[in-house]
Amino acid sequence: GVTYPVKCVRNLTGHSIGPHQIHAGKSVPIVAGGDATRMEENEFYAVETFGTTGRGHVIEDMECSHYMKNFNAPHVPLRM
């Protein structure tokens, strides 16, 4: 078989997890040389690694592959 080199996707990161909030604000980079934010005791994180055989950079092209709740959106009653 053929072996392809795999590199990390530099602009995707892991993240902190808060109560009822899967993306809670802090990022966990998978490459060195970025944010100096520190993890604090009693915080929870999703440490995600993203590998590719491509260029190592994701470009947003307006196609959506997943969704999440906007916690800053105003309340909208759903019952009529």
Buried (B, 14 or more C-beta within 10 A) or exposed (E): EEEEEEBBBBBBBBBBBBEEEEBBEBBBBBEEEEEEEEEEEEEEBEEEEBEBEEEBEEEEEEEEEEEEEEEEEEEEEEEE
